[in-house]
């Protein structure tokens, strides 16, 4: 019967198992080291984020009085908004009257004078009407005044209400009354269109 050396095969198998165990231990240790490194990186990142968060909270705490003051200012501005709008409209309207009076001053024909001027608006949806009363030495000058007023874009419509002769100190003059609608003084109304479904 031949001799079989089984010890050699057993040793080879034991070495192969030892190598597998060593490889397993080495790979486990490598994975563990990677896990430790990843954990440390995450902890450092979390610490850095916490430091940033605390710095931002500190800044927010420092800015809290300014934010409260800003909010109070916004509230105050919101309360004053109707007054600001009224003042802006008043400034715009004053500017409009300044333009009208400047136009009348520079474009008044010679020997023509205004004696009375009034403005009224019965209906906010219609333009404001300016009524001018005055005297002139000729009706041509009154017509010239009307033409000059019609050339001004501040007036929407200019109409002569009347002229009549007037004698003062032996001199003939003409009293006149001109009515002019002021442009852009009517309230703008939104037109509502009706939608019908069929």
C-alpha positions in Angstrom: 0.0 0.0 0.0 1.4 3.4 -1.0 2.1 6.0 1.5 0.0 9.2 1.2 1.3 12.3 2.7 -1.8 13.9 3.9 0.0 16.3 6.3 1.3 18.3 3.4 -2.2 18.9 1.9 -3.5 19.7 5.4 -0.8 22.3 5.8 -1.6 23.8 2.4 -5.2 24.1 3.3 -4.4 25.6 6.7 -2.1 28.2 5.0 -4.9 29.0 2.5 -7.3 29.5 5.4 -4.8 31.6 7.3 -4.3 33.8 4.2 -8.1 34.2 3.8 -8.4 35.1 7.5 -5.5 37.5 7.2 -7.0 39.1 4.1 -10.4 39.3 5.9 -8.7 41.0 9.0 -6.7 43.4 6.8 -9.8 44.3 4.7 -11.9 44.7 7.9 -9.2 46.9 9.4 -9.0 49.0 6.2 -12.8 49.4 6.2 -12.7 50.3 9.9 -10.0 52.9 9.3 -12.0 54.4 6.4 -15.1 54.5 8.7 -13.0 56.2 11.4 -11.7 58.7 8.9 -15.2 59.4 7.5 -16.6 59.8 11.0 -13.8 62.2 11.9 -14.4 64.2 8.7 -18.2 64.3 9.4 -17.5 65.3 13.0 -15.2 68.1 11.9 -17.8 69.3 9.3 -20.5 69.2 11.9 -18.3 71.2 14.3 -17.6 73.7 11.6 -21.3 74.0 10.8 -22.1 74.4 14.5 -19.5 77.2 14.8 -21.0 78.9 11.7 -24.5 78.5 13.1 -23.5 80.0 16.4 -21.8 82.9 14.7 -24.9 83.6 12.6 -27.1 83.4 15.7 -24.8 85.9 17.4 -25.1 88.2 14.4 -28.8 87.8 14.3 -29.0 88.7 18.0 -26.8 91.8 17.3 -29.1 92.8 14.4 -32.3 92.2 16.3 -32.7 95.8 17.5 -32.1 97.1 13.9 -34.6 94.6 12.5 -37.2 95.8 15.1 -36.4 99.4 14.2 -36.7 98.6 10.5 -40.1 96.9 11.1 -41.3 99.9 13.1 -40.1 102.2 10.3 -42.0 100.1 7.7 -45.1 100.3 9.8 -44.8 104.1 10.2 -44.2 104.5 6.4 -47.4 102.4 5.8 -49.3 104.6 8.1 -48.0 107.7 6.3 -48.5 106.4 2.8 -52.0 108.0 2.3 -50.6 111.4 3.5 -47.6 111.0 1.1 -49.9 110.2 -1.7 -52.0 113.3 -0.9 -48.9 115.5 -0.8 -47.6 114.1 -4.1 -51.0 114.8 -5.7 -51.0 118.3 -4.2 -47.5 119.0 -5.6 -48.6 117.7 -9.0 -51.8 119.8 -8.9 -49.8 122.9 -7.8 -47.4 122.4 -10.6 -50.4 122.1 -13.0 -51.8 125.4 -11.7 -48.3 127.0 -12.0 -48.2 126.0 -15.7 -51.7 127.4 -16.3 -51.0 130.7 -14.6 -47.6 131.0 -16.4 -49.3 130.4 -19.7 -52.0 133.0 -19.0 -49.3 135.5 -17.9 -47.2 135.1 -21.0 -50.0 134.7 -23.5 -52.4 137.4 -22.5 -53.0 139.7 -25.5 -52.3 143.5 -25.0 -55.1 145.6 -23.6 -56.7 142.4 -22.1 -57.1 141.9 -18.4 -58.5 139.2 -16.1 -60.9 140.4 -13.4 -62.0 137.0 -11.9 -61.0 133.4 -12.1 -62.7 130.4 -10.5 -62.4 126.7 -10.8 -65.0 124.1 -9.9 -65.7 120.4 -10.4 -69.3 119.2 -9.7 -68.7 115.6 -10.8 -65.3 113.9 -10.1 -65.8 111.9 -13.3 -65.9 115.1 -15.4 -62.9 117.5 -15.9 -62.5 120.5 -13.7 -63.8 123.7 -15.3 -61.9 127.0 -15.1 -63.9 130.1 -15.7 -62.1 133.3 -16.6 -63.8 136.8 -16.5 -62.1 139.8 -17.8 -62.2 142.9 -20.0 -60.5 143.8 -23.3 -60.5 146.8 -25.6 -61.4 144.6 -28.6 -63.2 141.3 -29.3 -60.2 140.3 -31.5 -58.0 140.2 -28.4 -60.6 137.9 -26.7 -60.5 135.6 -29.7 -56.7 135.6 -29.7 -56.7 134.7 -26.0 -59.1 131.7 -26.8 -56.8 130.5 -29.6 -53.7 130.8 -27.4 -55.5 128.8 -24.6 -56.6 126.1 -27.1 -52.9 125.7 -28.1 -52.0 124.8 -24.5 -52.2 121.1 -23.7 -53.4 121.9 -20.1 -56.8 122.9 -21.5 -59.0 120.1 -22.9 -61.8 122.4 -24.3 -62.0 126.2 -24.4 -65.4 127.9 -25.0 -66.5 131.5 -25.0 -69.5 132.0 -22.8 -70.2 135.6 -23.7 -68.8 139.0 -24.6 -70.7 142.3 -24.0 -69.8 145.9 -24.5 -69.0 148.1 -21.5 -68.5 151.8 -21.4 -66.1 153.2 -18.8 -64.8 156.8 -18.7 -65.9 157.4 -22.3 -64.0 154.3 -23.5 -65.6 151.2 -25.0 -64.4 147.9 -23.5 -65.7 144.3 -23.8 -66.4 142.1 -20.8 -65.9 138.4 -21.5 -66.2 135.0 -19.9 -64.3 132.0 -21.1 -64.8 128.5 -19.7 -62.0 125.9 -20.1 -61.9 122.3 -19.1 -58.6 121.3 -17.5 -57.0 118.2 -19.0 -56.4 115.1 -16.8 -58.5 116.3 -13.9 -61.4 113.8 -14.3 -61.3 110.6 -12.2 -60.2 107.6 -14.3 -62.8 104.9 -14.1 -62.1 101.3 -14.9 -64.4 99.9 -17.6 -65.8 96.5 -16.6 -66.4 94.3 -19.6 -69.1 91.7 -19.3 -68.2 88.1 -20.2 -71.0 86.0 -21.4 -70.7 82.2 -21.7 -72.5 80.4 -24.5 
